[in-house]
Amino acid sequence: MKLVVQVKLMPTPVQAAALETTVRSVNEAANWVAATAFEAFGLKGRETPLRALCYGELKARGLGAQAAQHVIKRVADAYATLRANIRNGNLGPQGARHRLKAESRAIAFRPDAAHTYDDRCASWQYDAKTISIWTVSGRVKSVRFVCSPNALKQLAEHRKGESDLVFRDGKWFLIATIDLPEPEAFEPVDFIGVDRGIVNLATTSDGTNHSGRRLGRYRRWQAKKKAELQAKRTRSAKQLLKKRARREARHATHINHKIAKQTVAVAQRTERGIALEELQGIRDRVTVPRDQRARLSSWPFRQLGAFLAYKARRAGVPFIEVDPAYTSQRCPRCGHTERGNRPTRDLFRCRRCGLAGPADHVAGVNVRNRARSAWVFVNMPDPPPA
């Protein structure tokens, strides 16, 4: 399975200046290639004709052979992504303002956008924790990097493919791809059902509850600070808003990682699988009060599910998604389902058999029960040929 490892570079001032010049130069070149492709082919710029059209000029601009190839491929991939978004309706229907804007001009890259390196442009010295990297000023050697011992071991044993040089918040990072061997999943003795929510971020069928109360206070405080900055309408305020947004996203990612790590560890120790509600299109299906729409739309539910899925695969823990319909309204004991079974957000009380308990816990139990049936069905042997 493919994962990414991020290492922090510790360049000297001279090395940092060379990296900054390189990133700006390749992004200027990428903007020129994107504009040239738009003039020549519209949105249909592809890698082979772009290479014939732009390679010589990129070499004349001081880019190395591999750097020029990466710039051309990056522009071609960007146009391919744009065409796919238009085809799938992600930018709106024909004539939509957002779609017209995207179709009417060339793709543009930020001056500090990431640049891709392969093994010809960057070489790693794991023992010394340094890298040698290509720049427009020549090869820069002995650039120090720092990472955890576990990440260093993974890089040394499983790094594969390209790496991205990223400049973020005044710091340099190199994001490398690793290809880990995927262990074979064991046969689960049971499942842990996980119910995701806003007040309680995740509640398992075992009764483990990851409360979102503390996170809610943090996000309300962040929203207050954002409103204060938005009222100023200055350039520095906009920069601070972007910085705060990135910080809040990192905080959410950290919490989701912790929840997923703990859940997978319990499942692995008890030899159980993990079951999750399939929340595809939840924002289209669920109607919430106006004051709660921002909370529903901003919390990365999908990210938590993705973290649970990949951590489970990495640990060899079976993972399955089940139908989420009525998991919070169905009684796990008698099967009675109606909206009245959940008189409040936190309480479940079956109106037929009287079973009562925390609503999120009951939903987790229903997810677990559905996973039991679904796992048997998925792993049912094929019928013998007639």
Secondary structure, DSSP 8 states (H G I E B T S, - for coil): -EEEEEEEEE--HHHHHHHHHHHHHHHHHHHHHHHHHHHHHTT---HHHHHHHHHHHHHHTT--HHHHHHHHHHHHHHHHHHHHHHHTTTT-STT-HHHHHHHTS-----TT--EEE-TTTEEEETTTTEEEEEETTEEEEEEEEE--HHHHHHHHHHEEEEEEEEEETTEEEEEEEEE---------SSEEEEEE-SSEEEEETT--EEE-HHHHHHHHHHHHHHHHHHHH--HHHHHHHHHHHHHHHHHHHHHHHHHHHHHHHHHHHHT-EEEEE--TTHHHH----GGGHHHHHHS-HHHHHHHHHHHHHHHT--EEEE--TTTTTB-TTT--B-GGG-SSSSEEE-TTT--EEEHHHHHHHHHHHHHHHHHHHHT-------
